[in-house]
Structures are given as C-alpha cells and as structure tokens.
Amino acid sequence: MTQKEMRTNNIANGKLLERIDQALQECAADIDARAQILTQRVVDVKIKLVPKDTFVEVQWQVSSSLPKDAPVKTIAFVEDGKLVSEVNKGAREKPKLASIDGKKRAAGE
C-alpha cells in the first residue's frame, strides 16, 4: 500500500473540505436572505490528532453559527373576545376594546 502525506484536501477522502464548503455556503445564503442582520456568521473547524498505539486518529468537526432571528413586533387588539390586527375602520363609533387590565375602553382612550 502506498502512503501519501495527509493534507486537508485528502482528510476523509475530501469530506472535510466538502463540509467546510457547505458551511461557508450556508452562511452566505443566510447573509443573502437576512442582509439586515449585521451579526457575524461563523464557521468553526476543529481537527484533533489523537495518538493511539500504532497510529494517529484524526478527528474533525465543522460547524456553522448563524445569528438568531430578531423578534418581529406588531400590535393587535382584542375586540369582542378575539384578537384582531386592526380596529374596524368602518365603524362610526369607536369599538370597545379590552385592555390588559380587562376593562372595556373605546379605541384611542
């Protein structure tokens, strides 16, 4: 059996570099999809060499870290016991809305 020098491009028959490329593309796709999020994206590569009796075990791990989604905020109202996204605009009088304390008030009060 011929031996060849181990390089990053031939660890696990190239699987290490494939996984690194995949993680880089995941980060790039996330940046494209969520460009408004300016938090860094990170690709971590760990390679461990573990001496054994007659050989060295090569362990590797590739992980990517993407920022969490920021909370999206909107407002809603409780009208007649139901959550609604906006007050009935066609009503001539202000609808009675329930506030957090449960008291009924006209919209805008």
N, CA, C and O atoms as CSV, one atom per row, in Angstrom:
chain,resi,resn,atom,element,x,y,z
A,1,MET,N,N,0.851,-1.173,0.000
A,1,MET,CA,C,0.000,0.000,0.000
A,1,MET,C,C,0.898,1.237,0.000
A,1,MET,O,O,1.813,1.350,0.816
A,2,THR,N,N,0.631,2.146,-0.908
A,2,THR,CA,C,1.406,3.386,-0.943
A,2,THR,C,C,0.799,4.383,0.027
A,2,THR,O,O,-0.420,4.479,0.169
A,3,GLN,N,N,1.654,5.101,0.672
A,3,GLN,CA,C,1.208,6.102,1.630
A,3,GLN,C,C,1.345,7.469,1.004
A,3,GLN,O,O,2.269,7.729,0.233
A,4,LYS,N,N,0.416,8.336,1.344
A,4,LYS,CA,C,0.549,9.716,0.885
A,4,LYS,C,C,0.432,10.633,2.086
A,4,LYS,O,O,-0.243,10.321,3.067
A,5,GLU,N,N,1.088,11.743,1.991
A,5,GLU,CA,C,1.072,12.708,3.077
A,5,GLU,C,C,-0.343,13.230,3.278
A,5,GLU,O,O,-1.035,13.571,2.319
A,6,MET,N,N,-0.763,13.288,4.540
A,6,MET,CA,C,-2.118,13.766,4.819
A,6,MET,C,C,-2.137,15.283,4.737
A,6,MET,O,O,-1.323,15.970,5.355
A,7,ARG,N,N,-3.073,15.780,3.971
A,7,ARG,CA,C,-3.330,17.213,3.806
A,7,ARG,C,C,-4.823,17.444,4.033
A,7,ARG,O,O,-5.621,16.507,4.019
A,8,THR,N,N,-5.179,18.699,4.241
A,8,THR,CA,C,-6.595,18.980,4.480
A,8,THR,C,C,-7.469,18.544,3.309
A,8,THR,O,O,-8.633,18.196,3.508
A,9,ASN,N,N,-6.928,18.558,2.096
A,9,ASN,CA,C,-7.755,18.185,0.943
A,9,ASN,C,C,-7.949,16.682,0.801
A,9,ASN,O,O,-8.772,16.248,-0.006
A,10,ASN,N,N,-7.200,15.861,1.578
A,10,ASN,CA,C,-7.442,14.427,1.466
A,10,ASN,C,C,-7.867,13.771,2.781
A,10,ASN,O,O,-7.932,12.545,2.872
A,11,ILE,N,N,-8.155,14.588,3.798
A,11,ILE,CA,C,-8.716,14.013,5.031
A,11,ILE,C,C,-10.106,13.478,4.706
A,11,ILE,O,O,-10.947,14.183,4.146
A,12,ALA,N,N,-10.325,12.234,5.064
A,12,ALA,CA,C,-11.611,11.551,4.812
A,12,ALA,C,C,-12.000,11.638,3.337
A,12,ALA,O,O,-13.162,11.861,2.995
A,13,ASN,N,N,-11.005,11.458,2.479
A,13,ASN,CA,C,-11.231,11.491,1.029
A,13,ASN,C,C,-11.901,12.791,0.564
A,13,ASN,O,O,-12.747,12.776,-0.329
A,14,GLY,N,N,-11.517,13.897,1.172
A,14,GLY,CA,C,-12.044,15.196,0.764
A,14,GLY,C,C,-13.318,15.619,1.470
A,14,GLY,O,O,-13.828,16.710,1.214
A,15,LYS,N,N,-13.843,14.782,2.353
A,15,LYS,CA,C,-15.109,15.104,3.042
A,15,LYS,C,C,-14.970,16.325,3.947
A,15,LYS,O,O,-15.921,17.090,4.105
A,16,LEU,N,N,-13.786,16.512,4.545
A,16,LEU,CA,C,-13.587,17.680,5.403
A,16,LEU,C,C,-13.770,18.966,4.610
A,16,LEU,O,O,-14.514,19.853,5.030
A,17,LEU,N,N,-13.106,19.074,3.480
A,17,LEU,CA,C,-13.231,20.297,2.684
A,17,LEU,C,C,-14.639,20.462,2.122
A,17,LEU,O,O,-15.128,21.585,2.004
A,18,GLU,N,N,-15.293,19.356,1.773
A,18,GLU,CA,C,-16.683,19.445,1.312
A,18,GLU,C,C,-17.564,20.043,2.397
A,18,GLU,O,O,-18.419,20.884,2.121
A,19,ARG,N,N,-17.350,19.602,3.636
A,19,ARG,CA,C,-18.170,20.104,4.750
A,19,ARG,C,C,-17.869,21.576,5.027
A,19,ARG,O,O,-18.777,22.345,5.341
A,20,ILE,N,N,-16.593,21.975,4.911
A,20,ILE,CA,C,-16.245,23.383,5.095
A,20,ILE,C,C,-16.928,24.227,4.020
A,20,ILE,O,O,-17.508,25.271,4.322
A,21,ASP,N,N,-16.857,23.774,2.764
A,21,ASP,CA,C,-17.526,24.499,1.676
A,21,ASP,C,C,-19.025,24.613,1.919
A,21,ASP,O,O,-19.625,25.662,1.685
A,22,GLN,N,N,-19.622,23.524,2.389
A,22,GLN,CA,C,-21.063,23.528,2.670
A,22,GLN,C,C,-21.397,24.562,3.754
A,22,GLN,O,O,-22.364,25.312,3.621
A,23,ALA,N,N,-20.597,24.599,4.822
A,23,ALA,CA,C,-20.845,25.551,5.909
A,23,ALA,C,C,-20.673,26.989,5.422
A,23,ALA,O,O,-21.444,27.866,5.810
A,24,LEU,N,N,-19.681,27.239,4.584
A,24,LEU,CA,C,-19.489,28.580,4.023
A,24,LEU,C,C,-20.688,29.001,3.181
A,24,LEU,O,O,-21.133,30.146,3.257
A,25,GLN,N,N,-21.214,28.070,2.374
A,25,GLN,CA,C,-22.370,28.384,1.530
A,25,GLN,C,C,-23.625,28.611,2.367
A,25,GLN,O,O,-24.458,29.447,2.018
A,26,GLU,N,N,-23.767,27.868,3.478
A,26,GLU,CA,C,-24.897,28.095,4.384
A,26,GLU,C,C,-24.847,29.514,4.946
A,26,GLU,O,O,-25.867,30.199,5.013
A,27,CYS,N,N,-23.662,29.946,5.346
A,27,CYS,CA,C,-23.508,31.304,5.880
A,27,CYS,C,C,-23.795,32.347,4.804
A,27,CYS,O,O,-24.464,33.346,5.066
A,28,ALA,N,N,-23.291,32.115,3.598
A,28,ALA,CA,C,-23.532,33.061,2.506
A,28,ALA,C,C,-25.024,33.154,2.182
A,28,ALA,O,O,-25.545,34.246,1.957
A,29,ALA,N,N,-25.707,32.013,2.159
A,29,ALA,CA,C,-27.150,32.012,1.882
A,29,ALA,C,C,-27.910,32.763,2.971
A,29,ALA,O,O,-28.878,33.467,2.684
A,30,ASP,N,N,-27.472,32.613,4.224
A,30,ASP,CA,C,-28.125,33.323,5.324
A,30,ASP,C,C,-27.904,34.828,5.207
A,30,ASP,O,O,-28.823,35.608,5.455
A,31,ILE,N,N,-26.698,35.241,4.831
A,31,ILE,CA,C,-26.426,36.663,4.635
A,31,ILE,C,C,-27.298,37.217,3.517
A,31,ILE,O,O,-27.831,38.321,3.629
A,32,ASP,N,N,-27.442,36.454,2.443
A,32,ASP,CA,C,-28.281,36.891,1.322
A,32,ASP,C,C,-29.743,37.002,1.740
A,32,ASP,O,O,-30.423,37.961,1.377
A,33,ALA,N,N,-30.224,36.026,2.500
A,33,ALA,CA,C,-31.638,36.002,2.899
A,33,ALA,C,C,-31.955,37.009,4.003
A,33,ALA,O,O,-33.073,37.517,4.084
A,34,ARG,N,N,-30.959,37.296,4.858
A,34,ARG,CA,C,-31.207,38.175,6.005
A,34,ARG,C,C,-30.116,39.234,6.102
A,34,ARG,O,O,-29.443,39.360,7.125
A,35,ALA,N,N,-29.953,39.986,5.032
A,35,ALA,CA,C,-28.893,41.001,4.968
A,35,ALA,C,C,-29.051,42.085,6.023
A,35,ALA,O,O,-28.073,42.744,6.377
A,36,GLN,N,N,-30.254,42.281,6.528
A,36,GLN,CA,C,-30.488,43.310,7.537
A,36,GLN,C,C,-29.883,42.926,8.887
A,36,GLN,O,O,-29.703,43.788,9.747
A,37,ILE,N,N,-29.574,41.664,9.080
A,37,ILE,CA,C,-28.967,41.226,10.335
A,37,ILE,C,C,-27.456,41.322,10.177
A,37,ILE,O,O,-26.857,40.581,9.398
A,38,LEU,N,N,-26.850,42.232,10.914
A,38,LEU,CA,C,-25.435,42.540,10.740
A,38,LEU,C,C,-24.524,41.729,11.657
A,38,LEU,O,O,-23.321,41.983,11.722
A,39,THR,N,N,-25.085,40.770,12.354
A,39,THR,CA,C,-24.297,39.913,13.229
A,39,THR,C,C,-23.454,38.944,12.393
A,39,THR,O,O,-23.884,38.474,11.340
A,40,GLN,N,N,-22.268,38.664,12.876
A,40,GLN,CA,C,-21.358,37.789,12.130
A,40,GLN,C,C,-21.877,36.359,12.021
A,40,GLN,O,O,-22.588,35.871,12.900
A,41,ARG,N,N,-21.521,35.719,10.960
A,41,ARG,CA,C,-21.741,34.294,10.767
A,41,ARG,C,C,-20.370,33.635,10.917
A,41,ARG,O,O,-19.370,34.181,10.450
A,42,VAL,N,N,-20.313,32.471,11.561
A,42,VAL,CA,C,-19.032,31.859,11.897
A,42,VAL,C,C,-19.000,30.412,11.424
A,42,VAL,O,O,-19.970,29.673,11.588
A,43,VAL,N,N,-17.873,30.016,10.835
A,43,VAL,CA,C,-17.608,28.620,10.516
A,43,VAL,C,C,-16.443,28.190,11.396
A,43,VAL,O,O,-15.359,28.768,11.324
A,44,ASP,N,N,-16.666,27.180,12.224
A,44,ASP,CA,C,-15.624,26.640,13.093
A,44,ASP,C,C,-15.157,25.302,12.541
A,44,ASP,O,O,-15.968,24.462,12.150
A,45,VAL,N,N,-13.848,25.114,12.513
A,45,VAL,CA,C,-13.253,23.848,12.096
A,45,VAL,C,C,-12.346,23.381,13.223
A,45,VAL,O,O,-11.445,24.106,13.645
A,46,LYS,N,N,-12.585,22.169,13.708
A,46,LYS,CA,C,-11.735,21.572,14.733
A,46,LYS,C,C,-11.139,20.291,14.155
A,46,LYS,O,O,-11.849,19.444,13.613
A,47,ILE,N,N,-9.848,20.174,14.281
A,47,ILE,CA,C,-9.163,18.953,13.868
A,47,ILE,C,C,-8.321,18.502,15.050
A,47,ILE,O,O,-7.493,19.258,15.558
A,48,LYS,N,N,-8.536,17.270,15.482
A,48,LYS,CA,C,-7.782,16.715,16.608
A,48,LYS,C,C,-6.964,15.531,16.111
A,48,LYS,O,O,-7.429,14.718,15.312
A,49,LEU,N,N,-5.753,15.459,16.599
A,49,LEU,CA,C,-4.892,14.316,16.325
A,49,LEU,C,C,-4.727,13.555,17.634
A,49,LEU,O,O,-4.142,14.072,18.586
A,50,VAL,N,N,-5.243,12.328,17.686
A,50,VAL,CA,C,-5.250,11.537,18.912
A,50,VAL,C,C,-4.294,10.354,18.735
A,50,VAL,O,O,-4.589,9.425,17.983
A,51,PRO,N,N,-3.156,10.388,19.423
A,51,PRO,CA,C,-2.202,9.270,19.305
A,51,PRO,C,C,-2.801,7.973,19.855
A,51,PRO,O,O,-3.385,7.959,20.939
A,52,LYS,N,N,-2.651,6.901,19.104
A,52,LYS,CA,C,-3.052,5.557,19.526
A,52,LYS,C,C,-1.785,4.705,19.565
A,52,LYS,O,O,-0.688,5.228,19.368
A,53,ASP,N,N,-1.919,3.410,19.813
A,53,ASP,CA,C,-0.736,2.550,19.922
A,53,ASP,C,C,0.124,2.565,18.665
A,53,ASP,O,O,1.333,2.786,18.736
A,54,THR,N,N,-0.492,2.334,17.531
A,54,THR,CA,C,0.292,2.199,16.294
A,54,THR,C,C,-0.116,3.183,15.204
A,54,THR,O,O,0.363,3.084,14.074
A,55,PHE,N,N,-0.984,4.120,15.522
A,55,PHE,CA,C,-1.449,5.082,14.524
A,55,PHE,C,C,-1.913,6.359,15.209
A,55,PHE,O,O,-1.902,6.450,16.437
A,56,VAL,N,N,-2.312,7.325,14.432
A,56,VAL,CA,C,-2.883,8.567,14.945
A,56,VAL,C,C,-4.290,8.682,14.399
A,56,VAL,O,O,-4.505,8.628,13.188
A,57,GLU,N,N,-5.243,8.841,15.297
A,57,GLU,CA,C,-6.640,9.024,14.886
A,57,GLU,C,C,-6.861,10.506,14.588
A,57,GLU,O,O,-6.518,11.366,15.399
A,58,VAL,N,N,-7.434,10.796,13.428
A,58,VAL,CA,C,-7.728,12.170,13.047
A,58,VAL,C,C,-9.228,12.387,13.214
A,58,VAL,O,O,-10.042,11.746,12.549
A,59,GLN,N,N,-9.573,13.298,14.110
A,59,GLN,CA,C,-10.977,13.631,14.354
A,59,GLN,C,C,-11.204,15.051,13.856
A,59,GLN,O,O,-10.384,15.938,14.088
A,60,TRP,N,N,-12.306,15.256,13.179
A,60,TRP,CA,C,-12.598,16.605,12.704
A,60,TRP,C,C,-14.075,16.909,12.844
A,60,TRP,O,O,-14.929,16.022,12.827
A,61,GLN,N,N,-14.343,18.207,12.983
A,61,GLN,CA,C,-15.723,18.672,13.122
A,61,GLN,C,C,-15.826,20.058,12.498
A,61,GLN,O,O,-14.973,20.917,12.723
A,62,VAL,N,N,-16.859,20.262,11.726
A,62,VAL,CA,C,-17.131,21.559,11.114
A,62,VAL,C,C,-18.523,21.986,11.570
A,62,VAL,O,O,-19.482,21.220,11.481
A,63,SER,N,N,-18.616,23.209,12.057
A,63,SER,CA,C,-19.927,23.712,12.466
A,63,SER,C,C,-20.054,25.165,12.034
A,63,SER,O,O,-19.073,25.906,11.967
A,64,SER,N,N,-21.281,25.546,11.746
A,64,SER,CA,C,-21.533,26.940,11.393
A,64,SER,C,C,-22.476,27.526,12.429
A,64,SER,O,O,-23.318,26.833,13.002
A,65,SER,N,N,-22.312,28.809,12.649
A,65,SER,CA,C,-23.126,29.508,13.634
A,65,SER,C,C,-23.801,30.682,12.944
A,65,SER,O,O,-23.142,31.593,12.443
A,66,LEU,N,N,-25.127,30.641,12.930
A,66,LEU,CA,C,-25.914,31.706,12.317
A,66,LEU,C,C,-26.631,32.479,13.416
A,66,LEU,O,O,-27.048,31.885,14.410
A,67,PRO,N,N,-26.784,33.787,13.259
A,67,PRO,CA,C,-27.487,34.560,14.287
A,67,PRO,C,C,-28.960,34.178,14.358
A,67,PRO,O,O,-29.573,33.794,13.362
A,68,LYS,N,N,-29.498,34.294,15.541
A,68,LYS,CA,C,-30.928,34.027,15.726
A,68,LYS,C,C,-31.730,35.136,15.080
A,68,LYS,O,O,-31.237,36.248,14.891
A,69,ASP,N,N,-32.959,34.829,14.745
A,69,ASP,CA,C,-33.860,35.849,14.215
A,69,ASP,C,C,-34.188,36.855,15.307
A,69,ASP,O,O,-34.407,36.489,16.461
A,70,ALA,N,N,-34.219,38.102,14.934
A,70,ALA,CA,C,-34.661,39.141,15.859
A,70,ALA,C,C,-36.179,39.051,15.982
A,70,ALA,O,O,-36.860,38.702,15.018
A,71,PRO,N,N,-36.708,39.363,17.156
A,71,PRO,CA,C,-38.165,39.321,17.294
A,71,PRO,C,C,-38.834,40.331,16.362
A,71,PRO,O,O,-38.350,41.449,16.186
A,72,VAL,N,N,-39.927,39.925,15.787
A,72,VAL,CA,C,-40.715,40.814,14.941
A,72,VAL,C,C,-41.876,41.311,15.791
A,72,VAL,O,O,-42.576,40.519,16.423
A,73,LYS,N,N,-42.075,42.612,15.804
A,73,LYS,CA,C,-43.113,43.188,16.650
A,73,LYS,C,C,-44.218,43.790,15.798
A,73,LYS,O,O,-43.974,44.380,14.745
A,74,THR,N,N,-45.412,43.626,16.278
A,74,THR,CA,C,-46.575,44.255,15.673
A,74,THR,C,C,-47.546,44.536,16.811
A,74,THR,O,O,-47.265,44.190,17.958
A,75,ILE,N,N,-48.662,45.145,16.519
A,75,ILE,CA,C,-49.657,45.366,17.567
A,75,ILE,C,C,-50.943,44.659,17.179
A,75,ILE,O,O,-51.211,44.417,16.002
A,76,ALA,N,N,-51.717,44.340,18.173
A,76,ALA,CA,C,-53.014,43.713,17.960
A,76,ALA,C,C,-53.962,44.234,19.030
A,76,ALA,O,O,-53.529,44.805,20.031
A,77,PHE,N,N,-55.237,44.037,18.815
A,77,PHE,CA,C,-56.263,44.478,19.739
A,77,PHE,C,C,-57.180,43.312,20.039
A,77,PHE,O,O,-57.279,42.367,19.256
A,78,VAL,N,N,-57.846,43.383,21.174
A,78,VAL,CA,C,-58.877,42.407,21.499
A,78,VAL,C,C,-60.212,43.088,21.260
A,78,VAL,O,O,-60.527,44.098,21.890
A,79,GLU,N,N,-60.986,42.535,20.354
A,79,GLU,CA,C,-62.293,43.084,20.024
A,79,GLU,C,C,-63.306,41.954,20.098
A,79,GLU,O,O,-63.196,40.959,19.382
A,80,ASP,N,N,-64.283,42.113,20.959
A,80,ASP,CA,C,-65.319,41.091,21.161
A,80,ASP,C,C,-64.704,39.728,21.461
A,80,ASP,O,O,-65.161,38.703,20.955
A,81,GLY,N,N,-63.660,39.731,22.291
A,81,GLY,CA,C,-63.051,38.474,22.717
A,81,GLY,C,C,-62.132,37.822,21.696
A,81,GLY,O,O,-61.665,36.702,21.904
A,82,LYS,N,N,-61.868,38.518,20.589
A,82,LYS,CA,C,-60.995,37.958,19.541
A,82,LYS,C,C,-59.821,38.894,19.316
A,82,LYS,O,O,-59.950,40.112,19.436
A,83,LEU,N,N,-58.681,38.316,18.989
A,83,LEU,CA,C,-57.504,39.102,18.662
A,83,LEU,C,C,-57.629,39.588,17.231
A,83,LEU,O,O,-57.805,38.784,16.315
A,84,VAL,N,N,-57.539,40.896,17.029
A,84,VAL,CA,C,-57.663,41.474,15.693
A,84,VAL,C,C,-56.437,42.336,15.409
A,84,VAL,O,O,-55.819,42.889,16.319
A,85,SER,N,N,-56.103,42.436,14.124
A,85,SER,CA,C,-54.904,43.172,13.763
A,85,SER,C,C,-55.152,44.662,13.609
A,85,SER,O,O,-54.211,45.453,13.683
A,86,GLU,N,N,-56.363,45.048,13.403
A,86,GLU,CA,C,-56.662,46.477,13.327
A,86,GLU,C,C,-58.100,46.719,13.744
A,86,GLU,O,O,-58.945,45.828,13.663
A,87,VAL,N,N,-58.357,47.908,14.179
A,87,VAL,CA,C,-59.699,48.281,14.606
A,87,VAL,C,C,-60.582,48.406,13.370
A,87,VAL,O,O,-60.128,48.862,12.321
A,88,ASN,N,N,-61.843,48.000,13.494
A,88,ASN,CA,C,-62.799,48.081,12.394
A,88,ASN,C,C,-62.905,49.529,11.930
A,88,ASN,O,O,-63.489,50.359,12.626
A,89,LYS,N,N,-62.355,49.835,10.779
A,89,LYS,CA,C,-62.295,51.205,10.287
A,89,LYS,C,C,-63.656,51.724,9.823
A,89,LYS,O,O,-63.865,52.936,9.757
A,90,GLY,N,N,-64.570,50.831,9.505
A,90,GLY,CA,C,-65.858,51.252,9.001
A,90,GLY,C,C,-66.845,51.652,10.099
A,90,GLY,O,O,-67.898,52.222,9.811
A,91,ALA,N,N,-66.515,51.362,11.326
A,91,ALA,CA,C,-67.435,51.660,12.417
A,91,ALA,C,C,-67.477,53.172,12.670
A,91,ALA,O,O,-66.443,53.840,12.656
A,92,ARG,N,N,-68.693,53.705,12.903
A,92,ARG,CA,C,-68.840,55.142,13.152
A,92,ARG,C,C,-68.409,55.492,14.568
A,92,ARG,O,O,-67.884,56.578,14.814
A,93,GLU,N,N,-68.631,54.574,15.495
A,93,GLU,CA,C,-68.183,54.842,16.853
A,93,GLU,C,C,-66.965,53.990,17.148
A,93,GLU,O,O,-66.721,52.968,16.507
A,94,LYS,N,N,-66.222,54.429,18.117
A,94,LYS,CA,C,-65.015,53.692,18.469
A,94,LYS,C,C,-65.421,52.342,19.064
A,94,LYS,O,O,-66.266,52.292,19.957
A,95,PRO,N,N,-64.834,51.263,18.583
A,95,PRO,CA,C,-65.196,49.952,19.128
A,95,PRO,C,C,-64.686,49.818,20.562
A,95,PRO,O,O,-63.712,50.459,20.955
A,96,LYS,N,N,-65.353,48.987,21.315
A,96,LYS,CA,C,-64.917,48.724,22.681
A,96,LYS,C,C,-63.823,47.669,22.614
A,96,LYS,O,O,-64.033,46.577,22.085
A,97,LEU,N,N,-62.675,47.995,23.144
A,97,LEU,CA,C,-61.530,47.093,23.120
A,97,LEU,C,C,-61.163,46.728,24.549
A,97,LEU,O,O,-61.275,47.553,25.455
A,98,ALA,N,N,-60.729,45.506,24.747
A,98,ALA,CA,C,-60.292,45.087,26.075
A,98,ALA,C,C,-58.821,45.431,26.232
A,98,ALA,O,O,-58.002,45.122,25.367
A,99,SER,N,N,-58.499,46.069,27.335
A,99,SER,CA,C,-57.105,46.377,27.618
A,99,SER,C,C,-56.527,45.247,28.455
A,99,SER,O,O,-57.219,44.279,28.771
A,100,ILE,N,N,-55.283,45.374,28.804
A,100,ILE,CA,C,-54.624,44.334,29.584
A,100,ILE,C,C,-55.316,44.104,30.915
A,100,ILE,O,O,-55.391,42.972,31.394
A,101,ASP,N,N,-55.827,45.186,31.517
A,101,ASP,CA,C,-56.496,45.029,32.810
A,101,ASP,C,C,-57.917,44.486,32.668
A,101,ASP,O,O,-58.605,44.297,33.672
A,102,GLY,N,N,-58.371,44.231,31.426
A,102,GLY,CA,C,-59.665,43.630,31.192
A,102,GLY,C,C,-60.819,44.616,31.115
A,102,GLY,O,O,-61.949,44.216,30.837
A,103,LYS,N,N,-60.559,45.896,31.356
A,103,LYS,CA,C,-61.614,46.899,31.303
A,103,LYS,C,C,-61.885,47.286,29.859
A,103,LYS,O,O,-60.966,47.388,29.046
A,104,LYS,N,N,-63.150,47.498,29.554
A,104,LYS,CA,C,-63.526,47.900,28.199
A,104,LYS,C,C,-63.335,49.408,28.052
A,104,LYS,O,O,-63.750,50.195,28.904
A,105,ARG,N,N,-62.703,49.780,26.958
A,105,ARG,CA,C,-62.487,51.204,26.666
A,105,ARG,C,C,-62.733,51.402,25.180
A,105,ARG,O,O,-62.596,50.473,24.385
A,106,ALA,N,N,-63.095,52.615,24.821
A,106,ALA,CA,C,-63.215,52.933,23.386
A,106,ALA,C,C,-61.808,53.073,22.827
A,106,ALA,O,O,-60.888,53.485,23.534
A,107,ALA,N,N,-61.646,52.730,21.561
A,107,ALA,CA,C,-60.336,52.831,20.922
A,107,ALA,C,C,-59.817,54.241,21.038
A,107,ALA,O,O,-60.580,55.190,20.855
A,108,GLY,N,N,-58.553,54.411,21.334
A,108,GLY,CA,C,-57.937,55.712,21.458
A,108,GLY,C,C,-57.977,56.291,22.856
A,108,GLY,O,O,-57.399,57.353,23.090
A,109,GLU,N,N,-58.643,55.627,23.797
A,109,GLU,CA,C,-58.709,56.139,25.178
A,109,GLU,C,C,-57.483,55.727,25.939
A,109,GLU,O,O,-57.347,56.058,27.117
